[in-house]
Amino acid sequence: MNKQRALLFIPLIIFAVLAAFFWRGLSLNPNDMPSALLNKPVPKFSLPRLVNQEEFRNEKILQGKVTLLNVWSTTCVTCREEHAFLNELNKQGMHIVGVDHKDDTADAKRWIAELGNPYDDIVVDEEGLLGLDLGVFGLPETYVIDKQGVIRYKHIGDVNQKVWTETILPIVKALENK
């Protein structure tokens, strides 16, 4: 085979390599993005509370109990779908802290008044700096925080019955028994 004929196969080889990468990408779950902060403490923050913006909260509110740190916004359709399930989890005793991310505070207060409050505390991340430190890139995102304030799991997307039962609840139970 001469050299010019061999060069004719280069596009075919490039196509095969790209197809393999695309095929591999299609088999991945986009919600299984590990956090760079996994097994690290929640980044330090000092943010106002939603209900009383004169009061500030910091990362210490995430210590002492296994906690779900839920990052949400009123502009997020999936957050609205998730909200009812979070209400149920909170009624069952799950400690949940909300981060109102880059949102209009008045809208967030109306949201909570209308849909109920599943959170034990809500901080307002108006500038999105805590979200940036957490690596938030899509809402909602939920972090499982252990009793020492360390991030043990990150879930992208809504927390629903299936996600709770199959994934998050076993992690929460394991952390509660430590």
Salt bridges, closest charged atoms under 4 A:
GLU55 OE1 - ARG49 NH1 3.08
GLU55 OE1 - ARG57 NH2 3.41
GLU88 OE2 - LYS91 NZ 3.82
ASP107 OD1 - ARG110 NH2 2.28
GLU114 OE2 - ARG80 NH1 3.57
ASP120 OD2 - HIS95 NE2 3.98
ASP121 OD1 - ARG49 NE 2.88
ASP121 OD2 - ARG57 NE 2.75
ASP125 OD2 - HIS101 ND1 3.41
GLU141 OE1 - LYS154 NZ 3.46
ASP146 OD2 - ARG152 NE 2.88
GLU166 OE1 - LYS162 NZ 3.99
